Amino acid sequence: MKTEARFEDLFRERIEDLYDAEKQIVDALPKLIAESSSATLAGALQQHLDETKEQVVRLETIFEGMGEQPGSRRCEGMQGIIGEGEQSIAKLKKSPVLDVAAIAAAQRVEHYEIAGYGIACAMAEMLGQEDTLLLLQETLEEERDADENLSEVAESILSGDDMGGEEEEVELVELDEEDEKTKRKSNPNATRSREKWHGSNDSHAAVRPLRCDDFGSRIWRSPLRGRR
């Protein structure tokens, strides 16, 4: 039998849904952080984990203002999104590919939250719950910022500009340069012969990896970036 439809009841259900979703995210993010090969991505996820814990506290404050306790409602939507993301990442080795897969999973989470907090803000305003509206708007802004930040990290990884894990590469290059200097001192004729066929060090230094920009392509950006 259908019950009478009331915005107050729908609003409470939405808040309970968001509350359980945030708790699921608190449990899931540490796994993504541990699997990330990019220090930049790990830092972005850690920052949002800290924010998510504060978002849980805000929702608890909202429940207190309503004179109620959070129920046992399970957010099946978030459960499905997180589960799908974990499955796609579990089969990959730690790498930039895994990092991009993790970002894709994390942004699906963000988009779910943006939609959920957006309608919750609209209903809070309609119901005249000004204090609740301010708390929800604060979280909504954080979710939008997190989505934008993840898009920037993805762009950095896909374009090869991400600096995470490059320290070892720099050290290896420095060692190679030292070896090259030693070889030149011991056998200068071999060095001149090699430069004849392969070019000088200056010309070699001008070579750089191809990037998407070289083909006139633009890195995909979330359509939600920049919206406020």
C-alpha atoms as one frame of an Amber mdcrd trajectory, in Angstrom:
protein
   0.000   0.000   0.000   1.335   3.375  -1.007   1.882   6.032   1.662   1.211
   9.745   1.485   4.040  11.576  -0.263   5.733  14.287   1.836   8.824  16.305
   0.990   9.954  16.062   4.608  10.090  12.276   4.371  11.843  12.342   1.012
  14.394  14.815   2.345  15.169  12.607   5.324  15.636   9.606   3.017  18.065
  11.596   0.862  20.098  12.601   3.912  20.222   9.005   5.125  21.310   7.898
   1.651  24.114  10.478   1.592  25.188   9.563   5.114  25.675   5.900   4.274
  27.317   6.819   0.960  29.895   8.984   2.735  30.687   6.213   5.220  31.228
   3.771   2.359  33.593   6.255   0.745  35.571   6.641   3.981  36.108   2.866
   3.905  36.947   2.709   0.185  39.353   5.632  -0.317  42.295   4.196   1.663
  42.367   1.259  -0.774  42.642   3.628  -3.749  45.362   5.622  -2.018  47.385
   2.473  -1.337  47.104   1.308  -4.962  48.022   4.658  -6.562  51.421   4.870
  -8.248  51.101   8.653  -8.609  51.994  10.679  -5.526  49.842  13.494  -6.906
  46.797  11.238  -7.126  47.426   9.744  -3.690  47.624  13.254  -2.241  44.387
  14.324  -3.921  42.577  11.233  -2.650  43.950  11.701   0.864  42.763  15.298
   0.880  39.280  14.207  -0.132  39.290  11.430   2.456  39.894  14.071   5.126
  37.072  16.165   3.659  34.741  13.163   3.532  35.213  12.525   7.238  34.155
  16.127   7.880  31.177  15.644   5.578  30.040  12.713   7.713  30.167  14.989
  10.765  28.080  17.621   8.944  25.406  15.075   8.138  25.349  13.962  11.771
  24.878  17.628  12.714  21.923  17.787  10.320  20.350  14.736  11.961  20.805
  16.350  15.377  19.054  19.476  14.099  16.176  17.302  12.916  16.030  15.660
  16.348  16.708  12.250  14.841  19.416   9.592  14.602  20.785   8.233  11.309
  18.911   5.116  10.283  20.281   1.874   8.883  19.438   2.751   5.283  21.946
   1.269   2.827  22.977   3.348  -0.173  22.871   0.655  -2.832  23.773   3.112
  -5.568  27.101   3.985  -3.954  27.708   0.347  -3.091  27.391  -0.557  -6.765
  29.647   2.265  -7.955  32.389   1.444  -5.451  32.153  -2.293  -6.168  32.461
  -1.770  -9.900  35.474   0.485  -9.419  37.217  -1.996  -7.149  36.701  -4.782
  -9.698  38.252  -2.751 -12.514  41.285  -1.854 -10.404  41.851  -5.296  -8.841
  43.013  -6.815 -12.139  45.611  -4.091 -12.842  49.191  -3.748 -11.634  50.239
  -0.491  -9.978  50.818   1.841 -12.928  49.563   5.046 -14.611  46.867   2.894
 -16.243  45.622   1.857 -12.807  45.786   5.495 -11.687  43.491   6.608 -14.511
  41.128   3.717 -13.767  41.084   4.824 -10.118  40.285   8.394 -11.145  37.440
   7.178 -13.353  36.022   5.221 -10.412  36.463   8.146  -8.026  34.763  10.574
 -10.402  31.748   8.301 -10.735  31.507   8.553  -6.963  31.807  12.341  -7.107
  29.116  12.660  -9.753  26.723  10.559  -7.670  27.385  12.810  -4.680  27.050
  16.020  -6.678  23.635  14.883  -7.889  22.596  13.808  -4.380  23.732  16.961
  -2.619  22.302  19.143  -5.375  18.738  17.897  -4.887  19.202  17.859  -1.100
  20.156  21.553  -1.220  17.095  22.350  -3.323  14.764  20.571  -0.908  16.401
  22.129   2.168  15.837  25.562   0.663  12.227  24.751  -0.200  11.613  23.470
   3.362  13.162  26.598   4.865  16.003  24.737   6.604  18.617  27.471   6.277
  21.256  26.012   8.636  20.990  22.627   6.954  21.235  24.265   3.532  24.515
  25.954   4.463  26.027  22.653   5.593  24.899  20.859   2.446  26.169  23.638
   0.191  29.595  23.464   1.836  29.828  19.770   1.048  28.502  20.269  -2.487
  31.297  22.760  -3.183  33.874  20.301  -1.878  32.534  17.560  -4.134  32.712
  19.823  -7.180  36.252  20.865  -6.275  37.273  17.233  -5.796  35.868  16.322
  -9.215  37.745  19.194 -10.836  40.950  18.268  -9.042  40.682  14.665 -10.221
  40.199  15.853 -13.805  43.402  17.881 -13.534  45.319  14.919 -12.122  44.021
  12.696 -14.939  45.108  15.280 -17.514  48.553  15.409 -15.933  48.946  11.627
 -16.023  47.620  11.209 -19.567  49.851  14.003 -20.919  52.935  12.644 -19.149
  53.326  15.724 -16.947  52.644  13.974 -13.642  55.757  14.149 -11.461  54.812
  11.252  -9.192  57.586   8.638  -9.071  60.031  10.535 -11.342  62.744  10.993
  -8.709  64.220   7.554  -9.456  64.264   8.334 -13.177  66.156  11.582 -12.568
  68.757   9.734 -10.489  69.252   7.158 -13.266  69.745   9.921 -15.859  72.364
  11.569 -13.658  74.201   8.237 -13.308  74.101   7.735 -17.077  75.596  11.190
 -17.585  78.429  10.406 -15.188  79.116   7.128 -17.014  79.142   8.979 -20.318
  81.684  11.508 -19.038  83.904   8.683 -17.816  83.731   6.931 -21.202  84.611
  10.132 -23.034  87.717  10.621 -20.942  88.874   7.039 -21.441  88.025   6.766
 -25.165  87.308  10.109 -26.922  87.413   8.547 -30.426  84.485   6.278 -29.587
  82.477   9.275 -28.452  83.118  11.172 -31.708  82.154   8.108 -33.742  78.915
   7.690 -31.824  78.021  11.368 -32.285  78.644  11.045 -36.019  75.960   8.389
 -36.377  73.490   9.382 -33.656  73.935  13.111 -33.373  75.365  15.247 -30.598
  74.047  15.435 -27.045  72.409  18.771 -27.838  70.328  17.331 -30.660  69.417
  14.312 -28.544  68.283  16.575 -25.728  65.819  18.241 -28.087  63.885  15.003
 -28.489  60.811  14.800 -26.199  58.019  12.289 -25.783  54.942  12.790 -27.947
  51.958  14.305 -26.168  48.298  14.525 -27.062  48.784  18.200 -27.966  51.111
  17.152 -30.805  48.131  15.645 -32.617  45.848  18.601 -32.005  43.845  16.639
 -29.434  42.464  18.015 -26.196  42.449  16.065 -22.957  38.910  15.250 -21.845
  37.651  17.451 -19.021  34.672  16.782 -16.808  31.679  18.878 -17.928  31.206
  19.773 -14.273  34.523  21.586 -14.002  34.209  25.246 -13.170  30.510  25.147
 -12.327  29.512  26.804  -9.113
